[in-house]
């Protein structure tokens, strides 16, 4: 039996400078910064970091569902200091990009074009990365964002995870976390663009959702065939880019006991993390482990985000 995960809480984006990132997601994309995370230095062993860790950040939400929507966990690290750039290739293994839906794609494209925080990679066209009329860009740290037309408020639409073996990873996310395959596998061919490093590309993707959460952000698993998937996901929690995806569970300690039998690599027990005084919970029990390709997965024990 899978864990199971109850919902996708957040995907973590580490940035070298927090303020312009918050300004972009709120004023350009139309999301909402609900809370400020600024805790005192604390033990980083549960996150796989020797010594003390400290971050500051914002939870970035859709304006419609607030705490029930999948957030972008936007963090800047002073301790240890954030470093590096996001993956330089669209085929690099790990959480490679995010898809955001917006109610007015044309207006969003114009706003992104005016923003100094996003470099446009592909313009709206029938050959866009995810869907007709979509476009993509990258932030100053190299993290790729894709935008598609939505029917409601701006929201996180999909988390793209590059995998080496699509069938193996589908089985892992379904067996370990209780996801279900939503629809058929899709084979995609992309034209040469800045997004594909100037070469045509070929990939197969699968859309996964949790039972009863069809309205949520989904996981999009992607196996790149041309260019082939390569590299290793980030190993340090303070590496700039998209580091981990977090799921809500009922009992983190019980999950830690169950994970080895499910074939999950879980090197550390749950850790208590202080989120700072502006978060509507004292802290959370968090468990960090890895998918078959080494992408960091986090389980968070049922935080009660009441405001």
N, C-alpha and C positions, 0 to 999 in steps of 0.2 A: 504494500500500500504506500502511495506517495505521502508526503509530509502532512497535509497539502498546504500550499500557499493560498491565502485568502484574497489577496489583491496585490497589485504592483504599487508599492508606496512611492518610490522615487528612483530616478537614475541620477547618478552623481556626475557633475561636471566640475572639474577643477580648473580654475582660471588664474592667470598671473595678476589680474587686477579686477577686483570685485565690482566697484562702483559703475564703470562703463558697461559691464555685463548686465547688471541689474537694470540700468537705464535702457538698454537695448530690448530686453525681454518685456519690460513694462510699457515703455513709451512707443516702441516700434512694432512689437509683435502683439501687444495687447493682453499679455498675461498679468498676473498680480503677485506682488511680493508680500506674502502674508506675515512672515516672521523673520527675526534676526537671530542667527546662531553665533554666540560669542561666549564660549565656556572658558574656564581656567585651564591651564595645562593639566593633562591627565595621562595615565598609563596607556601606552600605545600597543602593548603586547597582543591584545585581542584583535587588533587590526594588522598584526604582523610587523609592527614597527618597534624597534628597540628604543627605550627611553620614553620621554614625554612627547605628547602630541597636542597641538592646538590649531584650531581653524576658526575662521569667521565666515559667515555666509548668509544666504537667504533661501527660503523655500519659495519656489516660483510655481504658481498654480494657474489653472484655468479660473476664470471669474465665475463660472457656473456652478461647479460642484465643490469648490474649495478643498477641504481636507479629504474628501473622498476621491478627488481626481489624482492621477499620477503626477507627482511633482518633479521638477528639476531641482536637485539638491546642489545649489550653486555655491562653491567653496573656494576661498583663498587661504593658503596655508602659510602662516608665519613660523610654525614649529612642527616638524622640520620644514624648512622653507620649500615652497613649491618649485618645481623645476621641469625642464623639458618642454617638448611640443607634442601635440597630438600626432597620431599615426600619419605618415606622409603618403600612404598609399590606400586607395579605397578597398584593396583586397587584404589588408593587414588583419590578422586574427584579433578578435576582441570586440568591444562595443565601439563601433566605427562611426556611427552617425545617428542623428535623431531626425524624425519627421514631425513637423508641426502643421496642424490644420488651422487655417485662418478664414474668417468670413468673407474677406474681399482680397483675393490673391493679387489682383492688379495694383491695388493701393499698397498692399504689403511689399510688393516688389519695388515700387517707387520709393517707399520709406526705407527699405533695406539698401537701395542704391544710394540714398543720401547719407546713410549712416557710415561713420568712419570705423565702426566696430566689425562690419561684415564685408568681406570681399566676395563679390558675386562670381560663382564658378560656371553655372549654367543659367541661361535666361529662359523665361517661359516659352515653351514650344511643345509640339506633339512628341518630341524626342526627349522629354524631360526624364529625370531619374526615376521617379516613382509613378507618376500619373500624368495624363494630358494636362498641359499648362503649368505643371510644377516647375520650381526652380531651386537651386541650391547655392550655398555660399559657405565660407569658412571664417571663423573668428580669428583674432590676432594670435591665438595659441594653436591654430590649425585645426580646431574641431569643426567638423562638417555638420551643417544644418540643412535640412530639406523642407520645403514649404509646399503644401498642397491646398486646394480649395476645400473648405469645409462648409457645413450647413449651419453651424451655430457659432458660439464664441470660440476664440482662439484656445487651443489645447494641444498638449502633447499627443501625437497620433500613433507613433510607433518608435520602438527602440531597436536599432539594427545591430545585430550581433553576427559578426563573421565567424564561420566555423570551418573546420577542415573537412569534416564528413557530415553532410546534412542529415542522413538517416540516423547516424549515431547520436547526434545532438538532439534531434526530435525525440528519440527514445529517452534520452537522459532527462530533458525538461518535462516530459510527460510522466516518466516513472518517478523522478525525485520530487518534483514540485506540483504535479497534478495538472499540467497544462493539457490542452486539447488542440489538435490540428484544425484550423479553421479554413475550410476549402481545400482546393487542390494545390499541389506544388506549381510554382510559376517559373517558367524559363524566360529570362530577360536578356536581350541584347541591346547594348548601349552604344551610341555613336561616339567617336572620338571627341573629347572635350577636355576642359581644364579639370573636371571632376575625375575623369578616367586617365589622367596623365597623358592626354593627347593620343590615346590609342583606343580602338574599338574594344568593347568588353562584353563578356558573356558570364552570366551567373544564374543559379537556381535558388529560389527563395521559398520559405514556408512561413505562414502566418500562424502564430500560436496565441490562444486566449485561455484564460481561466474559466471554468464552468460558471455560468450565471453572470459573467462580467463582459458580455459582448459589447457594451457601450464604452468599455475602457480602452486605454492605450494598450497596444499589443506588443508582443515580441516578434520581430521579423528576423528569422535565422537565414543567413545567406552563405551559400558555398560558391566561391568564385572559381571559375574554370579558366577564364582568360582575362586578366592575368590570374595565375593560380594563387590560392590563399597561402599566406606566408607569415613569418614572424612569430612573436610571442606577445600575448597581452601584457599590459603594464603589471609590474610586480610590486610597485611602491604606491601606497595610498595617496601620496602627495604629488604624484606625477600629473602634470597638466593634461587635460583631455577628459574623456569619458572613462571613469575607472570602474564603477560597480553599479549593479541594479539591485534594489532592495524590495523584499516581499514581506507582507505581514503574516505572522503565524501565531498560533495560540500559546505555544510554550517553547521558547528557544532552547531550554535545557533538554527537553524531551526530544526535540529535533536533533540536537547534538548526539544523543544516544542512538537515534534511528539512522542517521546518515551513513555510517560505515556499511551497514547492511544493504543500503541502496546503491552502494558503489560510488559515494561522493568523497572527494578529498577534502577533509575538514581538519586542519592542523591545530586549531585553537578552540577552547571552550568559549561559551558566550561571555561577553564583556559588558559591564555597565558603562554606558556613555552618557556623560553630562552634556546637554545641548545648550545650556546657558539660560539666563533668567527670563528671556522673552518667548520661550517655547512653552506651550500650555501643558507640559508634562515635566516632572522632575528630571527624567532621564529615560533611557531605553536599554533593554537587554538586546544586544546585537551579536549575531553569529556570522563570521566571515568564512567562506569556503570557495571552491572553484569548480567550474564546469569542466568537461573533458579537454578543452583546449587551454584552460588556465585563466579564463575570464572570471573576475571576482564577482561572487554572488553573496548577498547579505540577507539574513533573516532577522526581522525586527519583531519582538514580542508585542503584539497588540497594543500599540500606543493609543491612548484615548485622547485624540485631538479635539477637545471641546474648548470652545472659545466663548 
